[in-house]
Amino acid sequence: MDRFRTAVGITAVTLLVTGFLVAPIPPLAKEPPILPGISPEKVADYVHAIIQADRTIYTTLVVTRMQEKHIVNATEHWEQDNALPLPAQFLQHSGKIVAESGRGIRYRLIGLSPIYQRNAPATEFERNALAALAKQPDRPVTGIVSSGKKQFFQAIYPDRAVSAACVSCHNSHPLSPKRDFKANDVMGAIAITIPLD
């Protein structure tokens, strides 16, 4: 009987020790749950949807409405004219504020026939994307670009002439290299850049 108790005791101790050796060690601090990541394509789509919504509201509910009621116009030199910024300027200024926020996301208008050279494509990828969008504007052109040692996801979305004001401004501007835009034409693109680090 003593042998039996001794064998059972040794077996129990062995099982306990083995259990502690293979059991996971509990963490000292609570770790955050592992969440699935959001693809850069999806992030760019979200950012683009917000940009489009804000710009549409500004163009239709602010600029067009104020001009139709003869309250205030939107002009290129809005600061000097005590007027509203043009919808393109609204987008450029909001993109500048986002860039200055330090989050790494950037967006801006680009085009193959820009009124101002600062809106020309900055890279070969942007130039090729604009050429592709001119032929097939149904979906954005995306890719990975590098700047120094950093990599970025870039999505180039077609930017259409959504209002008569867009068309008339570009077609009549003295610096415009293209003067035959029509409603719903692809005038350029919105370039969204997201850091991948």
Z-matrix of the N, CA and C atoms (Angstrom, degrees):
N
C 1 1.429
C 2 1.518 1 110.69
N 3 1.329 2 116.40 1 -38.71
C 4 1.458 3 119.53 2 178.88
C 5 1.518 4 110.96 3 -64.19
N 6 1.340 5 114.77 4 -37.46
C 7 1.461 6 118.27 5 178.53
C 8 1.528 7 110.52 6 -64.17
N 9 1.340 8 115.76 7 -40.22
C 10 1.456 9 120.70 8 -179.74
C 11 1.527 10 110.40 9 -62.96
N 12 1.352 11 116.70 10 -45.37
C 13 1.472 12 120.09 11 178.86
C 14 1.510 13 111.39 12 -64.45
N 15 1.269 14 116.99 13 -38.74
C 16 1.466 15 121.33 14 179.06
C 17 1.523 16 109.72 15 -64.71
N 18 1.330 17 117.94 16 -44.27
C 19 1.472 18 121.72 17 179.71
C 20 1.524 19 110.60 18 -63.77
N 21 1.344 20 116.58 19 -43.47
C 22 1.462 21 120.13 20 178.65
C 23 1.523 22 109.74 21 -64.14
N 24 1.311 23 118.17 22 -41.23
C 25 1.470 24 122.12 23 179.71
C 26 1.522 25 111.10 24 -63.23
N 27 1.321 26 116.32 25 -44.92
C 28 1.472 27 120.21 26 179.54
C 29 1.525 28 110.27 27 -64.15
N 30 1.321 29 116.60 28 -41.66
C 31 1.465 30 120.77 29 179.26
C 32 1.530 31 110.38 30 -63.08
N 33 1.318 32 117.01 31 -43.08
C 34 1.461 33 121.14 32 -179.75
C 35 1.529 34 110.94 33 -63.46
N 36 1.329 35 116.05 34 -45.91
C 37 1.465 36 120.39 35 179.19
C 38 1.522 37 109.78 36 -62.83
N 39 1.319 38 117.93 37 -41.66
C 40 1.467 39 121.95 38 179.58
C 41 1.532 40 110.68 39 -61.66
N 42 1.333 41 116.38 40 -44.26
C 43 1.466 42 120.39 41 179.31
C 44 1.531 43 111.03 42 -64.10
N 45 1.316 44 117.09 43 -41.42
C 46 1.465 45 120.37 44 179.08
C 47 1.530 46 111.37 45 -63.02
N 48 1.325 47 116.10 46 -47.84
C 49 1.465 48 120.46 47 -179.16
C 50 1.521 49 110.07 48 -63.74
N 51 1.319 50 117.66 49 -44.31
C 52 1.465 51 121.38 50 179.10
C 53 1.523 52 110.20 51 -62.54
N 54 1.308 53 116.53 52 -41.03
C 55 1.471 54 120.72 53 178.49
C 56 1.510 55 111.80 54 -60.87
N 57 1.315 56 117.98 55 -41.18
C 58 1.469 57 120.42 56 178.36
C 59 1.520 58 111.69 57 -67.68
N 60 1.331 59 116.99 58 -33.89
C 61 1.457 60 120.21 59 -178.30
C 62 1.526 61 112.04 60 -70.32
N 63 1.324 62 117.49 61 -36.36
C 64 1.458 63 119.26 62 -177.32
C 65 1.527 64 112.60 63 -96.79
N 66 1.311 65 117.81 64 -10.55
C 67 1.469 66 119.90 65 179.30
C 68 1.517 67 109.50 66 -71.63
N 69 1.323 68 117.03 67 143.56
C 70 1.467 69 118.90 68 177.91
C 71 1.518 70 110.99 69 -66.85
N 72 1.319 71 114.25 70 143.48
C 73 1.458 72 119.80 71 178.87
C 74 1.525 73 107.53 72 -81.50
N 75 1.312 74 117.16 73 126.56
C 76 1.466 75 118.32 74 -179.13
C 77 1.522 76 110.16 75 -66.05
N 78 1.336 77 117.74 76 143.21
C 79 1.469 78 120.38 77 -179.53
C 80 1.527 79 110.52 78 -67.84
N 81 1.331 80 114.88 79 148.91
C 82 1.457 81 120.07 80 178.31
C 83 1.517 82 111.08 81 -72.60
N 84 1.315 83 115.61 82 -38.01
C 85 1.467 84 120.39 83 178.31
C 86 1.520 85 108.09 84 -122.59
N 87 1.288 86 115.65 85 150.74
C 88 1.457 87 119.21 86 -179.78
C 89 1.528 88 109.28 87 -69.74
N 90 1.326 89 115.66 88 125.65
C 91 1.459 90 121.00 89 179.14
C 92 1.520 91 109.33 90 -88.95
N 93 1.342 92 116.34 91 146.72
C 94 1.461 93 118.08 92 178.07
C 95 1.525 94 109.95 93 -66.99
N 96 1.318 95 117.40 94 148.86
C 97 1.458 96 118.93 95 179.07
C 98 1.518 97 110.59 96 -65.00
N 99 1.310 98 116.36 97 147.31
C 100 1.456 99 120.57 98 178.03
C 101 1.524 100 107.65 99 -83.11
N 102 1.306 101 114.67 100 116.57
C 103 1.455 102 120.54 101 -178.86
C 104 1.521 103 109.27 102 -105.08
N 105 1.312 104 116.79 103 147.38
C 106 1.461 105 117.71 104 177.12
C 107 1.525 106 109.95 105 -66.90
N 108 1.326 107 117.49 106 141.74
C 109 1.454 108 121.57 107 -179.27
C 110 1.520 109 111.67 108 -77.07
N 111 1.313 110 115.22 109 160.39
C 112 1.450 111 121.46 110 175.52
C 113 1.522 112 106.74 111 -99.57
N 114 1.306 113 116.78 112 130.87
C 115 1.459 114 120.46 113 -178.38
C 116 1.524 115 110.18 114 -65.14
N 117 1.331 116 117.85 115 150.44
C 118 1.466 117 119.85 116 177.92
C 119 1.533 118 111.70 117 -61.65
N 120 1.335 119 116.95 118 -30.77
C 121 1.465 120 120.14 119 176.52
C 122 1.527 121 110.82 120 -60.35
N 123 1.338 122 116.10 121 -43.46
C 124 1.464 123 121.29 122 -179.13
C 125 1.531 124 110.20 123 -68.33
N 126 1.335 125 117.55 124 -41.12
C 127 1.465 126 121.15 125 177.75
C 128 1.533 127 109.67 126 -60.65
N 129 1.331 128 116.73 127 -45.46
C 130 1.465 129 120.40 128 179.16
C 131 1.527 130 110.71 129 -61.57
N 132 1.337 131 117.04 130 -40.96
C 133 1.469 132 119.92 131 177.48
C 134 1.524 133 111.29 132 -61.65
N 135 1.334 134 116.79 133 -41.31
C 136 1.466 135 120.57 134 178.45
C 137 1.532 136 110.81 135 -62.65
N 138 1.333 137 115.59 136 -48.09
C 139 1.470 138 120.56 137 -179.32
C 140 1.531 139 109.75 138 -61.01
N 141 1.325 140 116.60 139 -44.46
C 142 1.460 141 120.93 140 -179.78
C 143 1.531 142 111.16 141 -61.99
N 144 1.323 143 117.32 142 -41.79
C 145 1.470 144 120.71 143 179.28
C 146 1.528 145 110.89 144 -60.48
N 147 1.324 146 116.93 145 -40.43
C 148 1.470 147 120.88 146 179.35
C 149 1.529 148 110.32 147 -68.39
N 150 1.331 149 117.15 148 -44.30
C 151 1.465 150 120.79 149 178.76
C 152 1.530 151 109.93 150 -58.78
N 153 1.333 152 116.47 151 -47.25
C 154 1.464 153 120.69 152 -178.45
C 155 1.528 154 111.65 153 -63.16
N 156 1.319 155 116.40 154 -42.42
C 157 1.464 156 119.79 155 -179.80
C 158 1.534 157 110.56 156 -63.62
N 159 1.331 158 116.59 157 -47.61
C 160 1.469 159 120.27 158 -179.84
C 161 1.522 160 111.61 159 -61.83
N 162 1.308 161 116.24 160 -43.06
C 163 1.465 162 120.26 161 -178.42
C 164 1.528 163 111.04 162 -68.21
N 165 1.317 164 117.50 163 -40.17
C 166 1.466 165 120.72 164 178.65
C 167 1.528 166 110.89 165 -63.35
N 168 1.326 167 115.56 166 -45.51
C 169 1.466 168 119.16 167 178.33
C 170 1.520 169 110.34 168 -61.81
N 171 1.324 170 117.32 169 -45.48
C 172 1.464 171 120.30 170 -180.00
C 173 1.533 172 110.67 171 -61.38
N 174 1.339 173 116.37 172 -45.55
C 175 1.468 174 120.46 173 -177.32
C 176 1.521 175 111.94 174 -65.12
N 177 1.343 176 116.81 175 -47.88
C 178 1.472 177 119.55 176 -173.20
C 179 1.520 178 113.59 177 -86.20
N 180 1.329 179 117.40 178 -43.57
C 181 1.459 180 119.53 179 -173.81
C 182 1.527 181 113.97 180 -90.36
N 183 1.302 182 117.28 181 -16.32
C 184 1.467 183 119.39 182 178.74
C 185 1.535 184 109.80 183 -110.72
N 186 1.336 185 117.13 184 -68.58
C 187 1.467 186 120.17 185 -172.78
C 188 1.528 187 111.78 186 -61.80
N 189 1.327 188 117.29 187 -58.66
C 190 1.467 189 120.04 188 -176.54
C 191 1.527 190 110.94 189 -60.09
N 192 1.302 191 117.14 190 -43.60
C 193 1.469 192 121.54 191 -178.63
C 194 1.537 193 111.73 192 -63.84
N 195 1.320 194 116.92 193 -45.83
C 196 1.464 195 120.24 194 -179.51
C 197 1.531 196 111.89 195 -65.84
N 198 1.336 197 115.68 196 -37.56
C 199 1.467 198 119.24 197 179.35
C 200 1.530 199 111.12 198 -70.37
N 201 1.335 200 117.28 199 -41.66
C 202 1.465 201 120.23 200 179.55
C 203 1.527 202 111.82 201 -63.16
N 204 1.327 203 116.42 202 -32.96
C 205 1.468 204 120.45 203 179.93
C 206 1.536 205 111.41 204 -88.28
N 207 1.333 206 116.48 205 2.90
C 208 1.471 207 123.17 206 179.51
C 209 1.529 208 111.83 207 57.09
N 210 1.344 209 115.35 208 36.83
C 211 1.464 210 120.56 209 178.56
C 212 1.526 211 110.40 210 -88.30
N 213 1.318 212 115.78 211 -52.26
C 214 1.465 213 121.45 212 178.82
C 215 1.528 214 108.00 213 -157.34
N 216 1.329 215 116.50 214 146.39
C 217 1.464 216 121.82 215 179.17
C 218 1.518 217 110.43 216 -100.11
N 219 1.300 218 115.10 217 162.92
C 220 1.461 219 121.81 218 170.23
C 221 1.522 220 106.59 219 -101.28
N 222 1.323 221 115.94 220 127.32
C 223 1.462 222 120.08 221 -179.26
C 224 1.517 223 109.90 222 -135.28
N 225 1.314 224 114.37 223 159.11
C 226 1.455 225 120.01 224 179.32
C 227 1.528 226 111.39 225 -61.51
N 228 1.315 227 116.58 226 -39.22
C 229 1.467 228 121.52 227 -179.19
C 230 1.530 229 108.76 228 -100.91
N 231 1.308 230 115.65 229 54.36
C 232 1.459 231 122.93 230 -172.12
C 233 1.521 232 113.39 231 -60.66
N 234 1.327 233 117.68 232 -33.91
C 235 1.468 234 119.63 233 -178.70
C 236 1.531 235 111.00 234 -66.96
N 237 1.330 236 116.64 235 -44.64
C 238 1.467 237 120.65 236 179.82
C 239 1.533 238 111.06 237 -74.00
N 240 1.336 239 116.58 238 -32.87
C 241 1.468 240 121.32 239 -175.70
C 242 1.530 241 113.08 240 -86.65
N 243 1.336 242 117.21 241 -0.29
C 244 1.460 243 120.77 242 -176.20
C 245 1.536 244 109.93 243 53.35
N 246 1.330 245 114.88 244 50.42
C 247 1.462 246 122.66 245 -174.51
C 248 1.533 247 109.94 246 -127.73
N 249 1.317 248 115.25 247 -172.43
C 250 1.465 249 121.72 248 176.74
C 251 1.524 250 109.69 249 -91.18
N 252 1.344 251 117.78 250 148.26
C 253 1.468 252 119.14 251 172.15
C 254 1.527 253 110.25 252 -66.76
N 255 1.321 254 116.19 253 149.23
C 256 1.456 255 120.43 254 172.56
C 257 1.537 256 108.90 255 -64.13
N 258 1.327 257 118.61 256 154.87
C 259 1.471 258 119.94 257 179.36
C 260 1.534 259 113.50 258 -54.35
N 261 1.326 260 117.51 259 -38.15
C 262 1.468 261 119.79 260 177.63
C 263 1.527 262 110.90 261 -64.95
N 264 1.320 263 116.77 262 -38.74
C 265 1.466 264 120.34 263 177.76
C 266 1.526 265 110.82 264 -67.93
N 267 1.324 266 116.49 265 -37.78
C 268 1.469 267 120.95 266 175.85
C 269 1.524 268 109.83 267 -56.55
N 270 1.339 269 116.76 268 -46.94
C 271 1.465 270 120.83 269 179.52
C 272 1.528 271 110.68 270 -64.46
N 273 1.322 272 117.48 271 -44.84
C 274 1.464 273 120.46 272 -179.12
C 275 1.528 274 111.72 273 -62.67
N 276 1.323 275 116.92 274 -41.97
C 277 1.472 276 119.96 275 179.83
C 278 1.524 277 111.65 276 -67.98
N 279 1.328 278 117.78 277 -40.42
C 280 1.468 279 118.96 278 178.18
C 281 1.530 280 109.94 279 -67.04
N 282 1.344 281 117.58 280 -36.07
C 283 1.465 282 120.69 281 176.10
C 284 1.515 283 112.10 282 -63.09
N 285 1.329 284 116.46 283 -36.54
C 286 1.471 285 121.09 284 177.80
C 287 1.528 286 110.70 285 -65.59
N 288 1.325 287 116.82 286 -41.28
C 289 1.474 288 120.65 287 178.57
C 290 1.522 289 110.65 288 -64.26
N 291 1.332 290 117.21 289 -42.06
C 292 1.468 291 120.83 290 177.98
C 293 1.524 292 110.17 291 -62.85
N 294 1.329 293 117.51 292 -43.89
C 295 1.470 294 121.20 293 179.91
C 296 1.525 295 111.41 294 -61.64
N 297 1.328 296 116.72 295 -37.39
C 298 1.465 297 121.07 296 -179.15
C 299 1.525 298 112.98 297 -76.25
N 300 1.340 299 117.53 298 -9.67
C 301 1.463 300 120.81 299 -178.57
C 302 1.527 301 112.83 300 -72.12
N 303 1.337 302 116.94 301 -16.99
C 304 1.455 303 120.51 302 178.05
C 305 1.519 304 115.03 303 85.00
N 306 1.311 305 118.01 304 8.59
C 307 1.471 306 120.56 305 -179.25
C 308 1.523 307 112.76 306 -85.92
N 309 1.316 308 117.30 307 -9.35
C 310 1.458 309 120.92 308 176.50
C 311 1.522 310 114.93 309 91.36
N 312 1.325 311 118.15 310 -15.04
C 313 1.465 312 120.61 311 179.00
C 314 1.529 313 108.25 312 -82.64
N 315 1.323 314 114.71 313 136.99
C 316 1.464 315 120.16 314 178.79
C 317 1.526 316 109.02 315 -135.15
N 318 1.322 317 116.07 316 149.30
C 319 1.454 318 119.91 317 170.06
C 320 1.511 319 109.37 318 -148.80
N 321 1.342 320 114.43 319 150.30
C 322 1.457 321 120.37 320 -178.36
C 323 1.522 322 109.35 321 -162.00
N 324 1.317 323 115.30 322 163.19
C 325 1.455 324 121.48 323 174.80
C 326 1.517 325 109.51 324 -87.19
N 327 1.337 326 116.05 325 139.37
C 328 1.461 327 120.91 326 175.09
C 329 1.534 328 107.95 327 -136.92
N 330 1.314 329 115.93 328 158.75
C 331 1.456 330 119.46 329 178.04
C 332 1.516 331 111.58 330 -162.93
N 333 1.333 332 115.30 331 157.96
C 334 1.461 333 120.32 332 178.08
C 335 1.527 334 111.39 333 -79.72
N 336 1.328 335 117.03 334 -19.21
C 337 1.470 336 120.66 335 177.75
C 338 1.526 337 108.88 336 -131.45
N 339 1.343 338 116.23 337 62.69
C 340 1.468 339 119.28 338 -176.50
C 341 1.528 340 112.28 339 -75.82
N 342 1.316 341 114.70 340 152.29
C 343 1.466 342 119.83 341 174.61
C 344 1.523 343 109.33 342 -67.65
N 345 1.343 344 116.04 343 -41.33
C 346 1.464 345 120.92 344 178.51
C 347 1.524 346 109.44 345 -115.31
N 348 1.318 347 116.19 346 138.36
C 349 1.457 348 121.80 347 -175.35
C 350 1.528 349 112.58 348 -61.75
N 351 1.324 350 118.55 349 -25.06
C 352 1.465 351 120.94 350 178.89
C 353 1.527 352 111.39 351 -62.85
N 354 1.344 353 117.46 352 -18.35
C 355 1.462 354 121.68 353 178.81
C 356 1.524 355 113.01 354 -96.97
N 357 1.321 356 116.37 355 8.77
C 358 1.468 357 120.41 356 175.87
C 359 1.530 358 108.72 357 -74.95
N 360 1.335 359 117.93 358 159.76
C 361 1.467 360 118.89 359 176.88
C 362 1.529 361 110.60 360 -60.80
N 363 1.341 362 115.54 361 136.95
C 364 1.466 363 120.72 362 -176.93
C 365 1.530 364 112.31 363 -90.65
N 366 1.329 365 117.07 364 -17.76
C 367 1.464 366 120.73 365 -176.68
C 368 1.524 367 109.93 366 -137.18
N 369 1.322 368 115.05 367 167.20
C 370 1.467 369 120.98 368 175.47
C 371 1.526 370 110.39 369 -63.19
N 372 1.346 371 116.57 370 -36.73
C 373 1.470 372 120.02 371 177.86
C 374 1.527 373 110.42 372 -60.03
N 375 1.332 374 118.07 373 -45.73
C 376 1.462 375 121.59 374 179.38
C 377 1.529 376 111.43 375 -64.13
N 378 1.314 377 116.50 376 -40.23
C 379 1.470 378 120.97 377 179.34
C 380 1.536 379 110.35 378 -63.02
N 381 1.333 380 116.34 379 -46.78
C 382 1.463 381 121.05 380 179.49
C 383 1.530 382 111.14 381 -65.29
N 384 1.330 383 116.83 382 -37.86
C 385 1.469 384 120.71 383 179.25
C 386 1.523 385 110.48 384 -64.08
N 387 1.328 386 117.47 385 -42.61
C 388 1.469 387 120.87 386 178.43
C 389 1.526 388 111.05 387 -62.91
N 390 1.331 389 116.99 388 -40.87
C 391 1.465 390 120.40 389 177.94
C 392 1.529 391 110.51 390 -64.24
N 393 1.332 392 117.24 391 -40.00
C 394 1.468 393 121.14 392 178.74
C 395 1.529 394 111.20 393 -66.68
N 396 1.326 395 117.32 394 -40.10
C 397 1.465 396 120.99 395 -179.96
C 398 1.526 397 112.09 396 -67.47
N 399 1.317 398 116.91 397 -30.20
C 400 1.466 399 119.95 398 177.87
C 401 1.528 400 110.01 399 -64.14
N 402 1.339 401 117.27 400 -31.83
C 403 1.469 402 121.78 401 179.94
C 404 1.522 403 112.48 402 -89.36
N 405 1.326 404 116.62 403 -37.35
C 406 1.466 405 120.81 404 -176.32
C 407 1.534 406 109.64 405 -139.93
N 408 1.344 407 117.57 406 86.10
C 409 1.463 408 120.96 407 -173.95
C 410 1.530 409 115.15 408 -88.24
N 411 1.316 410 117.28 409 19.19
C 412 1.462 411 120.19 410 -174.65
C 413 1.523 412 114.76 411 -78.57
N 414 1.319 413 117.61 412 -24.84
C 415 1.470 414 120.37 413 -178.71
C 416 1.523 415 109.66 414 -145.78
N 417 1.327 416 116.69 415 158.51
C 418 1.470 417 118.84 416 -178.46
C 419 1.528 418 111.68 417 -70.53
N 420 1.313 419 114.18 418 158.13
C 421 1.462 420 121.27 419 172.76
C 422 1.523 421 105.68 420 -99.88
N 423 1.335 422 117.21 421 128.14
C 424 1.461 423 120.71 422 -175.68
C 425 1.526 424 111.14 423 -126.41
N 426 1.335 425 115.02 424 158.86
C 427 1.453 426 120.06 425 176.75
C 428 1.522 427 111.25 426 -179.14
N 429 1.322 428 114.56 427 172.28
C 430 1.464 429 122.46 428 177.26
C 431 1.528 430 107.53 429 -99.72
N 432 1.332 431 115.80 430 128.08
C 433 1.460 432 121.39 431 178.12
C 434 1.524 433 108.49 432 -122.55
N 435 1.326 434 115.71 433 156.40
C 436 1.461 435 121.17 434 -179.70
C 437 1.517 436 110.56 435 -118.00
N 438 1.325 437 113.95 436 147.66
C 439 1.452 438 121.40 437 172.79
C 440 1.519 439 105.83 438 -139.57
N 441 1.326 440 115.78 439 105.54
C 442 1.464 441 119.32 440 -173.05
C 443 1.518 442 109.22 441 66.57
N 444 1.327 443 116.49 442 -127.01
C 445 1.466 444 121.11 443 179.25
C 446 1.522 445 112.51 444 -93.87
N 447 1.338 446 117.66 445 -1.86
C 448 1.458 447 120.86 446 -177.01
C 449 1.515 448 111.30 447 -97.01
N 450 1.332 449 114.17 448 147.46
C 451 1.459 450 120.47 449 176.20
C 452 1.527 451 109.66 450 -112.70
N 453 1.317 452 115.00 451 144.36
C 454 1.456 453 122.06 452 -178.93
C 455 1.521 454 109.42 453 -132.30
N 456 1.314 455 115.03 454 148.45
C 457 1.454 456 121.06 455 169.47
C 458 1.515 457 106.04 456 -93.14
N 459 1.325 458 117.12 457 132.02
C 460 1.457 459 119.71 458 178.86
C 461 1.528 460 109.49 459 -125.58
N 462 1.320 461 115.15 460 134.02
C 463 1.463 462 122.42 461 176.97
C 464 1.519 463 107.95 462 -123.32
N 465 1.324 464 115.97 463 128.57
C 466 1.461 465 122.25 464 -178.84
C 467 1.535 466 107.17 465 -112.56
N 468 1.340 467 115.70 466 112.01
C 469 1.470 468 122.38 467 -177.62
C 470 1.530 469 110.01 468 -102.50
N 471 1.326 470 118.12 469 140.02
C 472 1.471 471 119.02 470 178.07
C 473 1.524 472 111.14 471 -62.87
N 474 1.311 473 116.10 472 141.67
C 475 1.463 474 121.84 473 177.37
C 476 1.524 475 107.43 474 -115.85
N 477 1.310 476 115.78 475 110.10
C 478 1.466 477 121.79 476 -174.91
C 479 1.531 478 112.00 477 -94.85
N 480 1.321 479 115.47 478 157.41
C 481 1.460 480 122.48 479 174.55
C 482 1.521 481 107.10 480 -76.39
N 483 1.321 482 116.71 481 94.41
C 484 1.463 483 121.15 482 -173.77
C 485 1.520 484 113.29 483 -87.86
N 486 1.314 485 117.33 484 -13.34
C 487 1.465 486 118.98 485 179.91
C 488 1.526 487 109.99 486 -140.13
N 489 1.321 488 114.83 487 160.51
C 490 1.471 489 120.57 488 177.80
C 491 1.523 490 110.68 489 -61.30
N 492 1.338 491 116.55 490 -31.69
C 493 1.466 492 120.35 491 179.81
C 494 1.527 493 111.39 492 -62.44
N 495 1.334 494 117.68 493 -38.88
C 496 1.479 495 121.45 494 178.77
C 497 1.531 496 109.64 495 -61.02
N 498 1.330 497 115.40 496 -48.66
C 499 1.459 498 121.23 497 -177.32
C 500 1.527 499 111.08 498 -63.82
N 501 1.338 500 116.86 499 -49.63
C 502 1.469 501 119.38 500 -176.40
C 503 1.523 502 111.56 501 -66.01
N 504 1.326 503 117.18 502 -36.68
C 505 1.473 504 120.02 503 179.75
C 506 1.525 505 110.12 504 -63.37
N 507 1.327 506 116.96 505 -50.53
C 508 1.470 507 119.95 506 -178.18
C 509 1.527 508 111.78 507 -67.34
N 510 1.319 509 117.51 508 -40.25
C 511 1.464 510 120.12 509 -177.07
C 512 1.528 511 112.82 510 -71.88
N 513 1.323 512 117.84 511 -23.78
C 514 1.472 513 119.63 512 -176.77
C 515 1.521 514 113.69 513 -106.85
N 516 1.320 515 118.12 514 -8.08
C 517 1.467 516 119.87 515 -176.73
C 518 1.527 517 110.23 516 -67.55
N 519 1.335 518 117.86 517 132.94
C 520 1.474 519 120.33 518 -177.66
C 521 1.531 520 114.16 519 -61.87
N 522 1.327 521 118.52 520 -24.61
C 523 1.467 522 121.05 521 -179.72
C 524 1.528 523 113.42 522 -94.70
N 525 1.323 524 117.15 523 -1.41
C 526 1.464 525 120.24 524 -175.93
C 527 1.530 526 111.10 525 -73.04
N 528 1.329 527 117.63 526 124.80
C 529 1.460 528 119.88 527 178.14
C 530 1.537 529 112.87 528 -80.13
N 531 1.331 530 117.35 529 -11.68
C 532 1.472 531 121.98 530 -179.90
C 533 1.524 532 107.66 531 -128.92
N 534 1.343 533 116.19 532 127.06
C 535 1.468 534 120.22 533 -174.06
C 536 1.524 535 113.10 534 -128.17
N 537 1.330 536 116.63 535 27.13
C 538 1.460 537 118.28 536 -179.25
C 539 1.536 538 112.07 537 -127.99
N 540 1.326 539 117.17 538 31.82
C 541 1.465 540 120.49 539 177.09
C 542 1.530 541 110.01 540 -68.05
N 543 1.328 542 114.73 541 147.33
C 544 1.460 543 122.07 542 174.60
C 545 1.524 544 108.16 543 -124.99
N 546 1.324 545 116.66 544 164.29
C 547 1.471 546 121.09 545 178.35
C 548 1.522 547 110.14 546 -55.11
N 549 1.326 548 115.26 547 137.12
C 550 1.465 549 125.58 548 178.17
C 551 1.536 550 113.88 549 75.00
N 552 1.339 551 118.30 550 2.33
C 553 1.470 552 120.20 551 174.26
C 554 1.525 553 109.52 552 -65.76
N 555 1.335 554 116.35 553 150.46
C 556 1.462 555 120.98 554 171.34
C 557 1.527 556 106.08 555 -78.12
N 558 1.339 557 115.60 556 112.09
C 559 1.465 558 120.76 557 -177.10
C 560 1.524 559 111.97 558 -90.47
N 561 1.310 560 115.78 559 -20.62
C 562 1.459 561 122.11 560 -177.52
C 563 1.501 562 107.87 561 174.08
N 564 1.327 563 115.80 562 -139.39
C 565 1.458 564 119.33 563 -177.39
C 566 1.520 565 111.42 564 -155.29
N 567 1.324 566 114.74 565 160.77
C 568 1.453 567 122.16 566 170.21
C 569 1.518 568 106.44 567 -103.69
N 570 1.312 569 116.17 568 117.60
C 571 1.469 570 121.72 569 179.74
C 572 1.533 571 108.64 570 -96.90
N 573 1.322 572 115.98 571 120.18
C 574 1.464 573 121.94 572 178.71
C 575 1.516 574 107.98 573 -112.08
N 576 1.332 575 116.92 574 127.55
C 577 1.448 576 122.57 575 -177.37
C 578 1.525 577 109.33 576 -121.54
N 579 1.352 578 116.04 577 128.28
C 580 1.471 579 121.63 578 -175.21
C 581 1.538 580 108.03 579 -126.62
N 582 1.336 581 118.17 580 129.32
C 583 1.475 582 119.53 581 178.70
C 584 1.526 583 111.41 582 -68.34
N 585 1.336 584 116.62 583 145.34
C 586 1.461 585 121.04 584 -179.47
C 587 1.524 586 113.65 585 -105.09
N 588 1.332 587 118.98 586 3.28
C 589 1.467 588 119.66 587 -178.93
C 590 1.506 589 110.81 588 -79.55
